[in-house]
Every structure is written in C-alpha cells, then in structure tokens.
Amino acid sequence: MKEDIEDFIMIRSRMLSFIFSAVVALWSRSLRISYVNRGILDHFTSKKKNVIYAFWHDSIFLLPYTHRNSGIMILVSESKDGEIATGILRRFGYEVVRGSSKRRGTRALIELFDSMRKGKSVAITADGPRGPRYEAKEGAVFLAGKLQAPIIPVATGAKRFWSLERSWDKLVLPAPFTEGVVLYGEPIMVNGTSREEIETKRRELEAALIRLTGEAAARMVVPQGVRSVFRKAS
C-alpha cells in the first residue's frame, strides 16, 4: 500500500512538472526581456569561471527559462512542492540538489561544494526555502568563502505582474506579453569562513539584492492601475 502511494505521488509530480514546464516555457516566450550588466555574467563565462548566483525566492518564475540549458546546479527544498520544481528545472537543463542552505555542513551544501569543485556554477535563493522574505541566509556566503568563488546577485522585474500575496515570498508572476528585466550585480567576494566575515558578507549580499530589486522596479515603471494582485486560495 505504501509503495502504491509513493508511486502515485511520483507519477503525479512528473505529470505536474511536465505540464508546468510547458506553461512556463510558453509564458516566458511571450515576455520581452532585457538584461542589465550582462557583461558581468559574460566575463566569468568566457573565462570558464564558476560562480554562485543568488536571488530572492520571489524571482524564481522568470529565471529558469532565461537561463535554460546552462547546466547550473540549483538548490531546491525537499518539500512536496520542491519535487515538482525539481522536475521543471531539469526540463530546462538544470541540475538539482535537494536540501537547505540554512546550516553549514548540511548534505545539500556538501553536494554543492563538490559540484563547484568539478567546475559547476550554482544558484541559491538567498532567502529560501521558507524565508523570512528578503533576509539572506548564510549558505551562499559560506560556500563562496570556502571556494573563493564570486557571488553574483541577480534580481528581476516586470512592468505588469501578479503577486501571490498570501505566500511567504509574495511570488511575482509577470503578466504574459509584458516587459521584463534581469539585473546582475557586482560580484561579491568572501575571504574565508570566519563568523565575522560570513555575517559581514551576508549583510552585503542582502543589501545588494534589495538595491537591485529596487532598481528593477524603477526600470519597469508601472502605469497607475495596471498592477494586479492574485491572492492565493486559502
């Protein structure tokens, strides 16, 4: 009985990930995306230097399609929703490790560490997997300090969008056919893993992402009355 339930859950997750990945791809193709400071990304790519991308959890809708087939390793939570997200990301050409970045030495961070030593770039939601919103965790910073790898802050914005106001991250869904933007911030280098250095750079990453998010919003000037709010069903 238990095996039957597990098989059902697995099949259901695969079906949903297939459907959602198709929807995300079609939705994303309709958007007009511009990139700001793309040269930062190209600089490290041309030198085949792996990096750590860090972004807020509310930006996760726009990024998978715009960076598809990049082979980036992404950290995804071990929740049921994470199972569906894993299927979607793999369909877009990402590699996935399941777990949390909250604590040093967790299995997930060890896997990310090993992947980066093999030349992979990784991506982490700085405030994930469950918030608080816009509060950076130390996982990305600790990883950067261990490997002397740069952290590239990334933020997104859209001219017209819906926001899931009842979700902890207030996930942003760009409206179809709207304009969007992806911004890359200056690299953040972490010198070692001392407690003081980790906390200093964690705050620097948090401030950088907040600043970039504000810049993205400013670039996507929203005419009065167009912003809509989609409320998550209770």
C-alpha positions, -999 to 999 in steps of 0.1 A, spaced: 0 0 0 28 24 10 46 16 -23 14 23 -43 10 57 -27 47 66 -33 43 55 -70 12 76 -73 29 107 -58 59 102 -81 37 99 -112 17 129 -101 48 150 -96 62 140 -130 29 149 -147 26 182 -130 62 191 -137 57 183 -174 25 205 -176 40 234 -156 73 234 -175 53 237 -208 32 265 -193 63 283 -180 81 280 -214 51 293 -234 45 321 -209 82 331 -208 84 332 -246 58 359 -247 78 382 -225 101 409 -238 132 406 -216 161 430 -213 194 423 -194 213 448 -174 250 443 -166 251 411 -186 288 417 -192 294 406 -156 280 372 -164 297 370 -198 331 379 -181 331 348 -159 315 326 -186 342 335 -211 369 326 -185 351 294 -176 350 306 -140 322 291 -119 301 314 -98 273 314 -72 241 331 -84 220 344 -55 185 358 -59 153 363 -39 127 335 -38 100 357 -54 121 359 -86 120 321 -94 94 323 -121 114 344 -146 149 330 -142 145 293 -153 137 300 -189 160 330 -194 190 309 -182 179 275 -196 204 248 -207 232 265 -187 239 233 -167 237 254 -134 233 234 -102 203 247 -83 194 241 -46 158 231 -42 139 223 -9 129 188 0 92 197 2 65 182 -20 65 215 -40 102 210 -44 96 177 -61 76 194 -88 101 223 -90 129 197 -95 111 182 -125 105 216 -141 141 227 -136 155 195 -151 134 200 -182 151 234 -186 185 218 -184 195 225 -148 210 200 -123 193 199 -89 204 192 -54 177 188 -27 180 203 7 185 236 27 212 262 28 204 273 63 232 254 81 268 248 74 278 213 67 244 201 55 243 173 29 230 199 3 259 223 8 284 195 7 269 184 -27 271 220 -40 307 222 -27 316 191 -47 298 203 -78 316 236 -78 350 218 -73 341 200 -105 336 233 -124 298 238 -120 282 271 -112 254 270 -86 222 290 -79 207 296 -45 176 315 -34 192 338 -7 160 339 14 148 304 7 134 279 12 109 295 37 121 330 44 118 354 61 114 373 29 143 394 18 165 381 46 197 365 32 208 332 47 245 324 51 245 293 29 257 311 -3 282 332 16 297 302 34 300 283 1 317 313 -15 341 317 14 351 280 12 358 280 -25 368 317 -31 341 318 -57 323 351 -66 286 356 -57 266 372 -85 235 389 -71 205 387 -95 172 405 -95 142 406 -118 113 429 -125 83 431 -147 61 460 -159 29 441 -153 26 413 -129 6 394 -103 19 388 -68 9 358 -46 2 380 -16 -6 351 8 26 332 0 55 340 23 77 352 -6 49 370 -25 60 352 -57 60 375 -87 43 363 -119 49 385 -149 18 391 -170 20 375 -205 35 397 -232 48 423 -207 83 437 -205 107 422 -180 143 428 -168 171 407 -154 198 426 -135 232 413 -125 250 430 -96 287 434 -89 305 402 -78 308 398 -40 340 380 -28 342 363 5 375 360 23 373 328 43 346 315 66 352 332 99 320 341 117 326 378 113 334 376 76 303 354 69 280 378 87 295 409 70 292 394 35 257 381 43 246 416 50 264 429 19 246 403 -2 212 412 14 218 449 8 229 442 -28 198 422 -36 175 448 -20 192 475 -40 189 455 -73 153 447 -67 145 484 -62 164 492 -94 145 465 -113 112 480 -101 123 515 -111 132 504 -146 98 487 -150 77 518 -144 42 506 -139 14 529 -151 -12 536 -124 -39 509 -122 -21 481 -140 -6 462 -111 -28 434 -101 -28 411 -71 -36 374 -74 -45 361 -40 -35 325 -32 -66 305 -23 -69 298 15 
